[in-house]
Amino acid sequence: MQPANLLILTLALVVIAYGLGYARSRSLAMPLGGIRHLKSLPFYYGARAALWCGIPALLVLALWAAFQGKVIQMLVIGSLPVDMIPDSEGAASLLLSKISNVASGALPPGFVDAPIAQAAERLQELRSQSRLYMTALVIAVAVLAGFLGWLRIRPRLNARAQVESILKWIFFSCAALAILTTVGIIFSVAFETFRFFQKISFIDFIFGSQWSPQTALRADQVAAEGAFGMIPLFTGTLLISFIAMLVAVPVGLLSAIYLSEYANKRVRSIVKPMLEMLAGIPTVVYGFFAALTVAPFISDLAASVGIDASSQSALAAGGVMGIMIIPFVSSLSDDVINAVPQTLRDGSLALGATQSETMKKVIFPAALPGIMGGVLLAVSRAIGETMIVVMAAGLAANLTANPLETVTTVTVQIVTLLTGDQEFDSAKTLAAFALGAMLFLATLLLNVIALKIVRKYREQYD
């Protein structure tokens, strides 16, 4: 059984365990004179039985799904002849990819060596056995644990305290998992970045002005060393993000001010949903719009006034990206402005200030922390956008500040470097992790600056 179907079956068993626990608590209470003689409500007895049934089964399912791939890969690699066992992680990854392609039917067995075809059969057999054993074990654990939980229901059992205690630990585990996931991401990126800097000089990466990661397979080929200067990528990222924010921040902020302070209810009920619809349009649609409409328009307009402009430009990508992130600024700013206490408005107007003066000198400063949060979210969205840049700005890593030329961004290059079957021992692939680390540090710096601004004005207007 597939893990998704097994998960649905486990949830069904949890519901059954809840019903049986609920019914058993009521049946035990009837000879005593009703549910008022129970230590807890029947709901908690049912919830306790459901938790007993679901938690162990879901833990087994999660652990099995997490480790079965690695175990199966080790068994498949171990079944190969000694002379075919790969000697590096990258070679093992490529070999496993070939075996998986044969097992899935994407690659005919006749096009590979006999040991590879046999390994593919072994892979299919192990996967089938793994699904069978996983299904049997998860169902057995769910039924056994649920039965024990059902059997231990007693009228004087404080089921409510146990359920709340279990839920508290579940909530704590979720919070800890989120923190550990973040720490794991940081350490994994840092480890791969360290491996990259063992191959490429840190100075060349930080201060290099050329980006050409297409390393050769042999030392006698052209561009065998490659060029890994990050400056063109970060320049393109900052240029496109700056253009996007030039569009999104004024339009979004002024729209929020109008909707919150000047528009009547009817206009607000129409305009606000229409603005928020922009956030629901897929980025690939924005990319088509930028590549097929905006970029040719900018190129033709520049040519009509005698300016050279590329068919793919940072201006086209940044402008369309700015339109895309307008809702992030407008919606959040509108909510923050509406959250400013009405007493501040009334006090300012009572002192003789006009509505515009009240907006500029009272409401806007008071709402600035929240507005900065919305702008920061928009900046993060702009920095992380990939599809629009690929379709409208291109892939050329040009070191330029001209918005009419082709540029690329860090995220686009990360996707390019990790697309397809890659060997994770090469500097080309490890460069993606180094770019991710630098991007993480840049966004962290932006967060620190924004937090300082937020704290400054929050202390002043709270």
C-alpha positions in Angstrom: 0.0 0.0 0.0 1.2 3.5 -0.9 2.1 5.7 2.1 -0.7 8.2 1.2 -3.3 5.4 1.2 -1.9 4.0 4.4 -2.1 7.4 6.0 -5.8 7.6 5.1 -6.4 4.1 6.5 -4.6 5.0 9.7 -6.8 8.1 10.1 -9.9 5.9 9.5 -8.7 3.6 12.3 -8.2 6.7 14.6 -11.8 7.7 13.9 -13.0 4.2 14.7 -10.9 4.1 17.9 -12.5 7.4 19.0 -16.0 6.1 18.4 -15.2 2.9 20.3 -13.7 4.8 23.2 -16.6 7.2 23.4 -19.1 4.3 23.3 -17.2 2.3 26.0 -17.1 5.3 28.4 -20.9 5.8 28.1 -21.6 2.1 28.5 -19.4 2.0 31.7 -21.2 5.1 33.0 -24.8 3.8 32.5 -24.7 1.3 35.5 -23.3 4.1 37.7 -26.2 6.5 36.9 -25.0 8.4 33.9 -22.0 10.3 32.5 -21.9 12.6 35.6 -20.2 9.8 37.4 -17.3 9.8 34.9 -14.1 11.6 35.8 -14.1 13.2 32.4 -16.5 13.8 29.6 -17.0 10.9 27.1 -15.3 13.1 24.4 -12.0 12.8 26.3 -12.2 9.1 26.6 -12.7 8.8 22.9 -9.9 11.3 22.2 -7.6 9.3 24.5 -8.3 6.1 22.6 -7.8 7.9 19.3 -4.5 9.3 20.4 -3.3 5.9 21.6 -4.3 4.4 18.2 -2.9 7.2 16.0 0.4 8.4 17.5 2.3 5.2 17.5 1.1 4.2 14.1 1.9 7.6 12.6 5.4 7.5 14.2 6.1 4.1 12.7 4.8 5.3 9.3 7.0 8.5 9.4 10.1 6.6 10.4 9.6 3.9 7.9 9.0 6.4 5.1 12.0 8.4 6.1 14.6 5.6 6.2 13.3 3.0 3.7 14.8 4.9 0.7 18.3 4.9 2.2 18.1 1.3 3.4 16.9 0.1 0.0 19.6 2.1 -1.8 22.3 0.5 0.4 20.9 -3.0 -0.3 20.8 -2.4 -4.1 24.3 -1.0 -4.2 25.5 -3.9 -2.1 24.1 -6.4 -4.5 26.3 -5.1 -7.4 29.6 -6.7 -8.3 32.6 -5.3 -6.5 34.0 -3.7 -9.6 30.8 -1.7 -10.2 30.3 -0.3 -6.7 30.8 3.5 -6.9 33.7 5.0 -5.0 32.1 8.5 -4.5 28.7 9.9 -3.5 28.3 11.6 -6.8 28.9 8.4 -8.8 26.5 6.5 -6.5 23.8 9.1 -7.1 24.2 8.8 -10.9 24.2 5.0 -10.7 21.1 4.9 -8.5 19.4 7.3 -11.0 20.2 4.9 -13.8 18.9 1.9 -11.8 15.7 3.8 -10.9 15.1 4.7 -14.6 15.4 1.0 -15.6 13.1 0.0 -12.7 10.5 2.6 -13.7 10.6 1.6 -17.4 12.0 4.9 -18.6 15.2 3.1 -19.7 14.9 -0.3 -21.4 17.0 -3.1 -19.7 18.6 -3.9 -23.0 20.5 -0.6 -23.0 22.3 -1.2 -19.7 24.7 -3.9 -18.4 23.2 -7.1 -17.0 24.1 -6.2 -13.3 22.3 -2.9 -13.7 19.2 -4.7 -15.0 19.4 -7.2 -12.1 19.8 -4.3 -9.6 16.7 -2.7 -11.1 14.7 -5.9 -10.5 16.1 -6.1 -7.0 15.0 -2.5 -6.4 11.5 -3.2 -7.5 11.4 -6.3 -5.3 12.7 -4.4 -2.3 10.2 -1.6 -2.8 7.3 -4.0 -3.0 8.4 -5.9 0.1 8.9 -2.6 2.0 5.4 -1.4 1.2 4.0 -4.8 2.3 5.9 -4.8 5.6 5.1 -1.2 6.3 1.4 -1.7 5.8 1.3 -4.7 8.0 3.4 -3.1 10.8 1.5 0.2 10.8 -1.9 -1.5 10.9 -0.8 -3.9 13.6 0.6 -1.1 15.7 -2.6 1.0 15.3 -4.9 -1.8 16.1 -2.9 -3.1 19.1 -2.3 0.4 20.6 -6.0 1.4 20.0 -7.2 -1.8 21.7 -5.0 -1.2 24.7 -6.2 2.4 24.9 -9.8 1.2 24.7 -9.3 -1.6 27.2 -7.8 0.7 29.9 -10.8 3.1 29.9 -12.2 3.3 33.5 -14.9 5.6 35.0 -12.4 7.1 37.5 -9.7 7.6 34.8 -8.8 11.3 34.3 -8.9 11.1 30.5 -9.0 14.9 30.2 -5.7 15.4 32.0 -4.0 12.7 29.9 -5.4 14.1 26.6 -4.3 17.6 27.4 -0.9 16.4 28.5 -0.5 14.5 25.2 -1.6 17.5 23.2 0.8 19.7 25.0 3.7 17.4 24.1 2.4 17.3 20.5 2.4 21.1 20.3 5.9 21.2 21.8 7.1 18.6 19.3 5.7 20.6 16.4 7.5 23.8 17.7 10.7 21.8 18.2 10.4 20.2 14.8 10.1 23.7 13.2 13.2 24.9 15.0 15.2 21.7 14.3 14.2 21.9 10.6 15.6 25.5 10.4 18.8 24.5 12.2 19.1 21.5 9.9 18.7 23.6 6.8 21.3 26.0 8.0 23.8 23.3 8.8 23.3 21.4 5.6 23.7 24.6 3.5 26.8 25.6 5.6 28.4 22.1 5.2 28.0 22.1 1.4 29.2 25.7 1.3 32.3 24.7 3.2 32.9 22.0 0.6 32.5 24.5 -2.2 35.1 26.8 -0.7 37.5 23.9 -0.5 37.4 23.8 -4.3 36.9 27.5 -5.1 38.6 30.5 -3.4 36.4 32.5 -1.1 37.9 35.7 -2.4 37.2 34.8 -6.0 33.6 33.9 -5.2 32.9 37.1 -3.1 34.7 39.6 -5.3 34.6 37.8 -8.7 32.9 39.7 -11.6 32.5 36.7 -13.9 30.0 33.9 -13.5 30.5 30.8 -15.8 30.0 27.6 -13.8 30.1 25.3 -16.8 33.1 23.4 -15.7 34.6 20.9 -18.1 34.9 17.2 -17.6 38.6 17.0 -18.5 41.4 19.3 -17.5 42.4 19.9 -21.2 39.0 21.3 -22.1 38.3 25.0 -22.4 37.0 26.7 -19.2 38.0 23.7 -17.1 38.2 25.8 -14.0 35.0 27.8 -14.6 34.3 31.3 -13.1 32.3 31.6 -9.9 32.1 35.3 -9.1 28.8 36.1 -7.4 28.8 39.8 -8.0 26.9 39.7 -11.4 24.2 37.5 -9.8 23.6 39.7 -6.8 23.8 42.8 -8.9 21.0 41.4 -11.1 19.0 40.3 -8.1 19.2 43.8 -6.5 18.5 45.5 -9.8 15.3 43.5 -10.5 14.2 43.7 -6.9 14.7 47.4 -6.8 12.7 47.9 -9.9 9.9 45.7 -8.5 9.8 47.7 -5.2 9.7 51.0 -7.2 6.5 49.7 -8.7 5.0 47.8 -5.7 5.7 50.1 -2.7 4.2 53.4 -4.0 1.3 51.8 -5.7 0.5 49.4 -2.9 1.0 51.9 -0.1 -1.1 54.6 -1.8 -3.8 52.1 -2.6 -3.9 51.1 1.1 -4.1 54.7 2.2 -6.9 55.4 -0.2 -8.9 52.3 0.7 -8.5 52.7 4.5 -9.0 56.5 4.8 -10.7 57.9 1.8 -12.7 55.3 -0.1 -16.3 54.6 0.9 -17.5 51.1 1.7 -18.8 50.3 -1.7 -15.6 51.3 -3.5 -13.5 49.4 -0.9 -15.6 46.3 -1.3 -14.9 46.3 -5.0 -11.3 47.5 -5.3 -9.7 45.6 -2.4 -10.8 42.1 -3.7 -9.6 43.1 -7.2 -6.2 44.0 -5.8 -5.9 40.8 -3.9 -6.8 38.8 -7.0 -3.3 39.7 -8.3 -1.8 37.5 -5.6 -3.7 34.5 -6.9 -2.4 34.6 -10.5 0.3 32.0 -11.1 3.8 33.3 -11.5 4.1 31.5 -14.9 1.2 33.6 -16.2 3.1 36.7 -15.1 6.1 35.3 -16.8 4.2 34.9 -20.1 2.8 38.4 -19.8 6.3 39.8 -19.2 8.0 37.8 -22.0 5.3 38.2 -24.7 3.9 41.7 -23.9 6.0 43.8 -21.6 9.5 42.9 -22.8 8.7 43.5 -26.6 6.9 46.7 -25.7 9.9 48.1 -23.8 12.3 47.0 -26.6 10.2 48.6 -29.3 9.7 51.8 -27.2 13.5 52.0 -26.6 14.2 51.5 -30.3 11.8 54.2 -31.3 13.8 56.8 -29.3 17.2 55.5 -30.4 18.1 53.4 -27.3 19.5 49.9 -27.5 17.4 47.5 -25.5 17.5 43.7 -25.2 14.5 41.6 -26.0 14.9 40.3 -22.4 15.5 43.0 -19.8 15.6 43.6 -16.1 13.0 46.4 -16.5 10.4 44.0 -17.9 11.0 41.4 -15.2 11.1 43.9 -12.4 8.0 45.8 -13.6 5.9 42.7 -13.9 7.2 41.4 -10.6 6.3 44.7 -9.0 2.7 44.3 -10.2 2.7 40.8 -8.8 3.7 41.8 -5.3 1.4 44.9 -5.0 -1.1 42.9 -3.0 1.5 42.0 -0.4 2.1 45.7 0.3 -1.5 47.0 -0.1 -3.3 44.3 1.9 -0.9 44.2 4.8 -0.6 48.0 4.9 -4.4 48.4 4.7 -4.9 46.0 7.6 -2.2 47.8 9.7 -3.6 51.3 9.0 -7.1 50.1 10.0 -5.6 48.7 13.2 -4.4 52.1 14.3 -6.7 53.1 17.3 -9.5 55.5 16.3 -8.6 57.7 19.3 -5.5 58.8 17.5 -7.5 60.0 14.5 -10.1 61.7 16.7 -7.4 63.4 18.8 -5.6 64.7 15.7 -8.8 66.0 14.1 -10.0 67.6 17.3 -6.8 69.6 17.4 -7.6 71.1 14.0 -5.5 68.8 11.7 -6.8 68.0 8.3 -7.4 64.4 7.2 -4.2 64.4 5.1 -2.2 65.9 8.0 -3.6 63.3 10.3 -2.6 60.6 7.8 1.0 61.9 7.4 1.8 62.8 10.9 -0.2 60.5 13.1 -1.6 57.4 11.3 1.4 56.6 9.1 4.1 56.8 11.8 1.9 54.7 14.1 1.4 52.1 11.4 5.0 52.2 10.1 6.1 49.0 11.9 3.4 47.0 10.3 4.0 48.7 6.9 7.7 47.8 7.2 6.7 44.2 7.8 4.6 44.2 4.6 7.4 45.8 2.6 9.9 43.3 3.9 7.6 40.4 2.9 7.3 42.0 -0.6 11.1 42.3 -0.8 11.6 38.6 0.2 9.0 37.6 -2.4 10.8 39.6 -5.1 14.2 38.2 -4.2 12.9 34.6 -4.3 11.0 34.9 -7.6 12.4 32.7 -10.4 9.8 32.1 -13.2 9.4 35.7 -14.2 13.1 36.3 -14.3 13.8 33.2 -16.4 11.1 34.2 -19.0 11.6 38.0 -19.1 15.2 38.7 -18.0 17.1 35.6 -19.3 19.9 33.6 -17.9 22.9 35.7 -18.8 25.0 36.8 -15.8 25.9 40.3 -16.9 27.4 42.8 -14.5 25.4 45.9 -15.4 23.2 48.5 -13.9 21.4 49.1 -17.1 17.7 48.0 -16.7 17.4 47.5 -20.5 20.0 44.7 -20.6 19.6 41.0 -19.9 20.5 39.9 -16.3 19.9 37.0 -14.0 19.4 36.4 -10.3 20.7 34.2 -7.6 17.6 32.0 -7.4 17.5 31.4 -11.1 21.1 30.2 -11.1 20.4 28.0 -8.1 17.6 26.3 -10.0 19.8 26.0 -13.1 22.7 24.5 -11.2 20.5 21.9 -9.5 18.4 20.9 -12.5 18.9 17.4 -13.9 21.2 14.6 -12.8 24.1 16.4 -11.0 27.2 15.1 -9.3 27.3 16.7 -5.9 31.1 16.5 -5.7 31.6 19.1 -8.4 32.1 22.8 -7.8 29.3 23.6 -10.3 26.7 21.9 -8.1 28.1 23.0 -4.8 28.0 26.6 -6.0 24.2 26.5 -5.6 24.6 26.0 -1.8 27.2 28.8 -1.6 24.7 31.1 -3.4 22.0 30.0 -1.1 24.1 30.8 2.0 25.0 34.3 0.7 21.3 34.9 -0.1 20.4 33.7 3.4 22.9 36.2 5.0 21.5 39.0 2.8 17.9 38.4 3.8 19.0 38.1 7.4 20.6 41.5 7.2 17.4 42.9 5.7 15.4 41.4 8.6 17.8 42.9 11.2 17.5 46.4 9.6 13.7 46.1 9.5 13.5 45.0 13.1 15.5 48.0 14.2 13.1 50.3 12.4 10.0 48.5 13.8 11.3 48.6 17.4 12.2 52.3 17.1 8.7 53.4 16.1 6.9 50.8 18.2 8.5 52.2 21.4 7.5 55.7 20.3 3.8 55.0 19.5 2.8 52.1 21.7 
